[in-house]
Amino acid sequence: MSTTAAPTQRVNWQSIVAKYQNPDIRRSSWQIINSFVPYIILWYLLYRSLSISFWLTLPLAVLASGFMMRIFIIFHDAGHGSFFKSQNANHFWGIISGIFTFTPYYQWRHEHAMHHASAGDLDRRGMGDVWTLTAKEYAEMTPFKRLGYRLFRFPLITFGLGPFYMFGIAHRIVRKGASKRERNNVWATNLILLGIAVGLSFLMGWKEYLLIQGMILFLGGG
């Protein structure tokens, strides 16, 4: 490619993506509908399918986990303030999406902003990123810590137990140094999730609830 062609190509790309830089309330609203409604319907179908066959439940759980990922995308974009023009609308749907994805909105929003601010900076690692060491740091670790570092990257843990732990347990804990709004949001999210779990357990049985929600979190988190 010639050096004179590159600037022109950059301008062309900028003009192509420019129309996607601003939120479109019609598209945002439609994405909320076509993400939340199918997810809720699939949740009901998952419950009904348990009385028929687990082999019907499993593919439905895979499909439901996909819609949970769609809801998390809405959650993510609301956290960036880019899903709606109104920041109040972003916060509202961020909180609602956070309940559906077991993630407290304000605490995650802060950690994710810190992640973007420090990504690629070796002196500011540890906030919202994957545990990464330099070769020198790895060589200086004890054998036990090396084993932990390697296990952390084992696919079953990275894409299975790790995300399950994050969404099921880690997000239930208030981070050190959290603001009052973040603390309140974590506890409110936990209480709402507990209320939903208790209510659905009474309606369908606690084993059924844990099986369905556990499968969705495991598959969607991975």
NORLIN-V809326 format. One record per backbone hydrogen bond with DSSP energy under -1.0 kcal/mol. CO is the residue of the C=O (numbers start at 1). NH is the residue of the N-H. If there is no record, write none. Layout:
# NORLIN-V809326
((CO & NH) (CO & NH))
This chain:
# NORLIN-V809326
((5 & 9) (6 & 10) (7 & 11) (8 & 12) (9 & 13) (10 & 14) (11 & 15) (12 & 16) (13 & 17) (14 & 18) (17 & 20) (18 & 21) (24 & 28) (25 & 29) (26 & 30) (27 & 31) (28 & 32) (29 & 33) (30 & 34) (32 & 36) (33 & 37) (35 & 39) (36 & 40) (37 & 41) (38 & 42) (39 & 43) (40 & 44) (41 & 45) (42 & 46) (43 & 47) (44 & 48) (45 & 49) (49 & 52) (49 & 53) (53 & 56) (53 & 57) (54 & 58) (56 & 60) (57 & 61) (58 & 62) (59 & 63) (60 & 64) (61 & 65) (62 & 66) (63 & 67) (64 & 68) (65 & 69) (66 & 70) (67 & 71) (68 & 72) (69 & 73) (70 & 74) (71 & 75) (72 & 76) (73 & 77) (74 & 78) (75 & 79) (76 & 80) (77 & 82) (78 & 81) (86 & 90) (87 & 91) (88 & 92) (89 & 93) (90 & 94) (91 & 95) (92 & 96) (93 & 97) (94 & 98) (95 & 99) (96 & 100) (97 & 101) (98 & 103) (104 & 108) (105 & 109) (106 & 110) (107 & 111) (108 & 112) (109 & 113) (110 & 114) (111 & 115) (112 & 116) (113 & 117) (114 & 118) (115 & 119) (118 & 121) (121 & 124) (134 & 138) (135 & 139) (136 & 140) (138 & 141) (142 & 146) (143 & 147) (144 & 148) (145 & 149) (146 & 150) (147 & 151) (148 & 152) (151 & 154) (154 & 157) (154 & 158) (155 & 159) (156 & 161) (157 & 162) (160 & 164) (161 & 165) (162 & 166) (163 & 167) (164 & 168) (165 & 169) (165 & 170) (166 & 171) (169 & 172) (170 & 173) (175 & 178) (179 & 183) (180 & 184) (181 & 185) (182 & 186) (183 & 187) (184 & 188) (185 & 189) (186 & 190) (187 & 191) (188 & 192) (189 & 193) (190 & 194) (191 & 195) (192 & 196) (193 & 197) (194 & 198) (195 & 199) (196 & 200) (197 & 201) (198 & 202) (199 & 203) (200 & 204) (201 & 205) (205 & 209) (206 & 210) (207 & 211) (208 & 212) (209 & 213) (210 & 214) (211 & 215) (212 & 216) (213 & 217) (214 & 218) (215 & 219) (216 & 220) (217 & 221) (218 & 222))
